Amino acid sequence: MRTDQILTRLERVFARLDREPERPAHLQTPQMSRHRVVLLGSTLAFYLAIVVAVLTTSWLVRLDWQIMFFRPYEQWPQLHAFLDYLVVLGQRGPTAVMVAAWLGWRSWRQHTLRPLITLGVALLLLNVTVGSVKLGLGRLGPHYATEIGSAELFAGGDIFPSGHTANAVVTWGILAYLASTVVTRRVLSVVSAVVSLSVGATTVYLGTHWVSDVLLGWSAGLLIMLALPWFEPLIARTEAYVFDLRELLRRRAETGRMPAPVVSALTPLLSAGGKWQLKPVAVSAEGPSAAPVAATPAGAATGHAPAHRSVVHPANRPHLIRSERTPVTPVGSRRPAHTAHTERAGTRSTAARPVAGG
């Protein structure tokens, strides 16, 4: 795809944003209040307590093994088919696409890119924080456990904390975070909490995660949602940068009709110091009304012999086309006479004449 096609499509997308009304005045940005700071501190303490409990192989690890031996998917097999679909609400790909589509429509309607940028920042924080802990602790899941009663840490696994649970908290919680009214924010907070709890419990039912994995996943997702107001200045700067870049691309698309290399190549040819100069040609009144332009060598003005001579019609007589010229009868021929041709012609003419007399 060419650059001009990409710019055209970007211009269409931003033009749709420009046609929509401005964002409503009641759309408030969440602030880092004292209540939020207290919740953030409490959640962080809970997060660290779970990590310590697993590292020390405490009662929490024993609970993990007891529930694993209980095998919930065998106790209630009739729920297995439904919960296989429910757990998709915690997968990164499908949920990110659904939420991004909704937030993209909101961005269009409210003339702002903040919803999409906020979603991107939240998912980036989720990948960095949860992914680093997963790889650092390397815990194996229940289906791959090797030693009964062990925490199964540093064994090359990647299930602690639960990515499904943390992703459900962040992906669905971002809808409540970006709600435009207080009532909508509270309702969406309850809905996102129910969805994330259901996804976490489903992973325990299916046997893909320990209970401690789910607890740490809930804590990890909640920490990201509580810390998002600290990233609001970054989100605002990113939005301003994107719109400034849009204006720059728009100006280049409007004014740059001729590519810069073409202009730079033609500039020395049209300048006075170039090889060729543009000069008018004198014509008579009977000629065309507009004087034609002829290219003459620049070296002719300095007395140097030009490489090519240009045809210039004198001004004292009109320039006639070939059909208006008077035919010229040649006085003689420069070509020598051919005797053989003359003799053959004379013979043919003599033979053709009738003989008179006897």
Salt bridges, closest charged atoms under 4 A:
ASP4 OD2 - ARG2 NH2 3.55
GLU11 OE2 - ARG250 NE 3.15
ASP18 OD2 - ARG246 NH1 3.15
ASP18 OD2 - ARG250 NH2 2.98
GLU20 OE1 - ARG109 NH1 3.21
GLU22 OE2 - HIS111 NE2 3.91
ASP64 OD2 - ARG139 NH2 3.10
ASP84 OD2 - HIS80 ND1 3.06
ASP213 OD1 - ARG139 NH1 3.06
ASP213 OD2 - HIS209 ND1 3.45
GLU232 OE2 - ARG114 NH2 3.22
GLU247 OE2 - ARG246 NE 3.06
GLU247 OE2 - ARG250 NH1 3.70
